[in-house]
Amino acid sequence: MVQLKRKNWILGGVCLLLVAAIAANFFVFANATSTRAKLESCVGDNYIKWVEFDPPYSALEKALKLDIDTYEKEPHISWIDVLAYLSASYWGEWSRYKGKDMDALAEKLANGEQIEQLAEKYEYFNYYREAYTAVLGGLVGEYQIATEESLSQPEPVYETKYGLKGYSPIAYGYSFSHYKDFGASRSYGYGRPHLGNDLMSNVGSPVMAVESGIITNLGWNQYGGWRVGIRSLDGKRYYYYAHLRKDHPYAEGITEGKLVNAGDIIGYVGMTGYSTTENVNGMKAPHLHFGLQLVFDESQLEGENEIWVDVYSLVSLLEKHKSPVLRDEGEKDYRRKYPFIDPCVEEYLQQHAEVEPGDDSTSQPETEAGT
Ligand SMILES: [Zn+2]
């Protein structure tokens, strides 16, 4: 009897070891193929179902420089194409990134080779091109900005520029710190991942619209506190700015349905949220929660199909373009210093000139719990 028990113990131990060995192998295998498996399931019926955006800052910056340096040259190198090509070549594993890979690609493109032909061998180039266009499509282009000298004149004089036209979410002259906190766990309400980047700053730092768009969500949200949601004009991006200041969260004139320009002040950093009661400071420290959701299909606006991307490296890149602000004595609100014209806004207004005002079809439901 005693011997039998011992035998069973030994047998049990061997089985456990076997199971552990199989499990260990499985996890190694699962890790190596997880990105590939996700890629294979991400291009669903007719639209993209899944995006991870993780090029490092150094890659974003280098690709942006290539794009700007070749503007109005032949060929003009698109930063989105470069990033999509590299991501496809790495199977999405950006830990493999080396600057010389981008140099080699840039040289081929400069010599007249076509990106589509070069990328033919990469199965997911078109996927990354579409996914990265959705993330970055509104951030670089031509824009017009008032010259310094014309600020004292009755009418601003504009100069045309090309480059980063998206703005840092925090105004020029107001510091913030942030770290890679996408996916960190949050427990208020229910266990969930953090779906954005927290920009730690002082209460009252002016918050600007990163990209031009329509304000589709405004007011109190249990998780985000006083928040603003802005949909890009092409509909692909939904920007979420949360935990704005108690008592005076929004800049003057910020209303639902309003079209704002990149770099316009929308509100102020605070610490509201995590409360079903309005205007309550539920955060431990003042910060802006900044989130970016991609929308390839309207069914992805709310619920299980939401696609939020990591904006950490993007926020670092946007620090290159900060909007200075002014406040006249006696005024409660700041305003942007340099008047700005976004050609995409002009185009949108022309296209929608016939639309009846008050059409609120852009308004979206939301949970926005990823704060
Ligand atoms: Zn947050």
Residues whose N, C-alpha, C, O or C-beta is under 5 A from the ligand:
A	BS01	ZN	N197 D198 H289 G370 T371
